[in-house]
C-alpha cells in the first residue's frame, strides 16, 4: 500500500515487486511511472481513500488474482538493474557533456555528526562514479573537528561555511572558480540552487 500523494519515482514499489508484493497507490507523478496498472499493482484516484480501501480488499479476497499479480510484479521488477542503470547514465553523462567531473552539494558529508541515510546513499553513488573513472567533489559545511579538505574513497570532500546558509554562500564561488562539471548534484532538499 503506497498512500504517498507525491513521489519522485517510487523505487520502493519496484523493491517490493522484486519480492512479489504488488503495490496499490495513488495515480500521482512518480507512482504512475513505477506502478503499471494490472502488471505490478493498481493505481487509484488521487486521495480517494475509499477506492484504495476497496482495491486492497478486493485484491486480498481474490487469491488467484493476487498470485498472478505477484508473479507479474516479480517479472516486471527484474527489468531494473542498478549496475546497468549506472553504466548507462555515466556513459550518457560523458557523451552529452564531454566531462567526467561531478560536484555534489550537500550541507552534510558522510563524516558529519548528523549524517544519515541520505548521506550514506550519496556516498555509495559517489564511490560508484569514482570506480567509473569520474572525478567527484563533495562540497559541504564545516563541523567541529573537521578538516577543510580530505580525500575519502577517491572522493574529494571540501568543507566551507556552516550548515545550509554557509554552504549556499560558499558553493557558488567554488563552482564558478573550478567549473566545468558535467553534473551538479544538488541535495539542499528542495531549495533551488543552480
DONU-196053 format. One record per residue (C-alpha): residue number from 1; z, y, x. Coordinates in Angstrom, 3 decimals. Layout:
<kezas>
   num          z          y          x
   NUM          Z          Y          X
...
</kezas>
This chain:
<kezas>
   num          z          y          x
     1      0.000      0.000      0.000
     2     -1.135      3.250      1.593
     3      0.061      6.205     -0.516
     4     -0.925      8.927      2.013
     5     -2.634     11.936      0.498
     6     -4.155     12.919      3.853
     7     -5.105     10.657      6.726
     8     -7.043     11.006      9.980
     9     -8.854      7.704      9.583
    10     -6.414      5.016      8.548
    11     -6.062      2.918     11.691
    12     -3.070      1.125     10.187
    13     -5.380     -0.077      7.390
    14     -7.558     -1.862      9.962
    15     -4.495     -3.207     11.784
    16     -3.162     -4.667      8.538
    17     -6.608     -6.037      7.670
    18     -6.697     -7.854     11.005
    19     -3.737     -9.917      9.798
    20     -5.279    -10.490      6.353
    21     -3.483     -7.733      4.493
    22     -5.788     -5.767      2.191
    23     -4.993     -2.100      1.569
    24     -4.694     -0.086     -1.612
    25     -4.850      3.652     -1.052
    26     -5.903      6.973     -2.485
    27     -9.553      7.980     -2.330
    28     -8.969     10.747      0.222
    29    -10.518     11.764      3.544
    30     -9.787      9.179      6.191
    31     -8.810      6.385      3.841
    32    -12.187      6.380      2.103
    33    -13.639      5.764      5.578
    34    -11.311      2.902      6.504
    35    -10.974      1.229      3.081
    36    -14.206     -0.279      1.788
    37    -13.697     -0.888     -1.936
    38    -13.621     -4.606     -2.671
    39    -14.089     -5.566      1.004
    40    -10.769     -4.841      2.710
    41     -8.880     -3.217     -0.140
    42     -9.203     -0.818     -3.039
    43     -9.303      2.940     -3.452
    44     -7.685      4.622     -6.450
    45     -7.947      8.186     -7.716
    46     -6.099     10.835     -5.740
    47     -2.369     10.885     -6.616
    48     -2.834      8.585     -9.606
    49      0.329      6.517     -9.158
    50     -0.280      4.648    -12.428
    51     -3.723      3.482    -11.285
    52     -2.261      2.491     -7.912
    53      0.548      0.526     -9.588
    54     -1.945     -1.198    -11.871
    55     -4.177     -2.188     -8.920
    56     -1.200     -3.539     -6.960
    57      0.000     -5.547     -9.952
    58     -3.483     -6.852    -10.677
    59     -4.035     -7.986     -7.091
    60     -0.627     -9.643     -6.774
    61     -1.174    -11.564    -10.021
    62     -4.629    -12.863     -9.088
    63     -4.087    -15.282     -6.194
    64     -7.763    -16.188     -5.845
    65     -8.860    -12.537     -5.647
    66     -6.071    -11.814     -3.137
    67     -7.132    -14.766     -0.912
    68    -10.793    -13.691     -0.977
    69     -9.890    -10.063     -0.221
    70     -7.552    -11.167      2.590
    71    -10.387    -13.159      4.167
    72    -12.960    -10.350      3.881
    73    -10.374     -7.881      5.239
    74     -9.913    -10.048      8.367
    75    -13.669    -10.285      8.864
    76    -14.043     -6.504      8.395
    77    -11.263     -5.708     10.892
    78    -12.836     -7.832     13.629
    79    -15.740     -5.354     13.783
    80    -13.396     -2.910     15.521
    81    -12.567     -3.296     19.207
    82    -10.689     -0.787     21.396
    83    -12.415     -1.772     24.642
    84    -15.883     -1.397     23.154
    85    -14.922      1.904     21.498
    86    -13.511      3.287     24.773
    87    -16.588      2.318     26.742
    88    -18.985      3.773     24.157
    89    -17.030      7.021     23.782
    90    -16.726      7.568     27.547
    91    -20.418      6.855     28.080
    92    -21.294      9.254     25.263
    93    -18.967     11.938     26.651
    94    -20.524     11.737     30.103
    95    -24.062     11.637     28.690
    96    -23.534     14.640     26.392
    97    -21.509     16.849     28.750
    98    -22.566     15.574     32.157
    99    -18.905     15.870     33.188
   100    -16.261     13.306     33.966
   101    -13.273     15.639     33.545
   102    -10.735     15.524     30.703
   103     -7.972     18.079     30.053
   104     -5.026     17.097     27.829
   105     -2.961     19.924     26.334
   106      0.465     18.937     25.032
   107      3.808     20.694     25.451
   108      5.408     17.330     26.345
   109      4.182     14.964     29.019
   110      5.274     11.359     29.433
   111      8.334     12.336     31.524
   112      9.651     14.993     29.134
   113     13.125     14.080     27.785
   114     11.786     14.392     24.211
   115      8.611     12.371     24.859
   116      7.951      9.743     22.225
   117      5.269      7.542     20.765
   118      2.520     10.183     20.773
   119      3.020     10.762     24.481
   120      3.012      7.013     25.215
   121     -0.250      6.592     23.304
   122     -1.726      9.619     25.096
   123     -0.705      8.099     28.429
   124     -2.447      4.800     27.621
   125     -5.634      6.676     26.688
   126     -5.422      8.772     29.854
   127     -4.931      5.680     32.052
   128     -7.995      4.047     30.496
   129    -10.033      7.208     31.131
   130     -8.926      7.170     34.778
   131     -9.954      3.497     35.037
   132    -13.318      4.558     33.596
   133    -13.809      6.950     36.520
   134    -12.744     10.180     34.794
   135    -10.580     12.896     36.303
   136     -7.698     13.503     33.876
   137     -5.377     16.524     33.900
   138     -2.370     16.658     31.544
   139     -1.179     20.263     31.059
   140      2.332     20.522     29.623
   141      5.506     22.601     29.704
   142      8.332     22.644     32.215
   143     11.680     20.993     31.574
   144     14.903     20.738     33.591
   145     14.391     18.942     36.898
   146     10.615     18.632     36.510
   147      8.127     19.351     39.289
   148      5.344     21.827     38.556
   149      2.724     19.247     39.540
   150      2.656     15.492     40.102
   151      0.264     12.562     40.089
   152      1.075      9.542     37.902
   153     -1.262      6.559     37.389
   154     -4.153      8.715     38.585
   155     -3.345     11.464     36.050
   156     -2.643     14.931     37.408
   157      0.298     16.409     35.473
   158      0.648     20.193     35.582
   159      3.660     21.940     34.042
   160      3.919     25.649     33.239
   161      5.967     27.673     30.784
   162      8.462     26.362     28.272
   163      7.697     24.330     25.163
   164      4.841     25.263     22.867
   165      4.683     29.041     23.314
   166      4.853     28.927     27.106
   167      2.229     26.234     27.286
   168     -0.007     28.189     24.895
   169      0.223     31.231     27.143
   170     -0.454     29.421     30.424
   171     -3.028     26.829     29.321
   172     -5.927     29.269     28.659
   173     -5.536     30.765     32.141
   174     -5.543     27.305     33.697
   175     -8.520     26.206     31.625
   176    -10.689     29.203     32.458
   177     -9.705     29.034     36.125
   178    -10.530     25.337     36.563
   179    -13.238     24.517     33.999
   180    -15.653     22.949     33.190
   181    -14.151     19.972     31.388
   182    -16.221     17.505     29.404
   183    -13.414     17.099     26.877
   184    -10.283     19.051     25.975
   185     -7.733     17.013     24.028
   186     -5.555     19.416     22.041
   187     -2.247     17.922     20.991
   188     -0.471     21.029     19.807
   189     -0.151     19.353     16.399
   190     -2.257     21.455     14.082
   191     -2.181     24.832     15.850
   192     -5.812     25.858     16.594
   193     -6.310     26.374     20.287
   194     -9.761     26.334     21.934
</kezas>
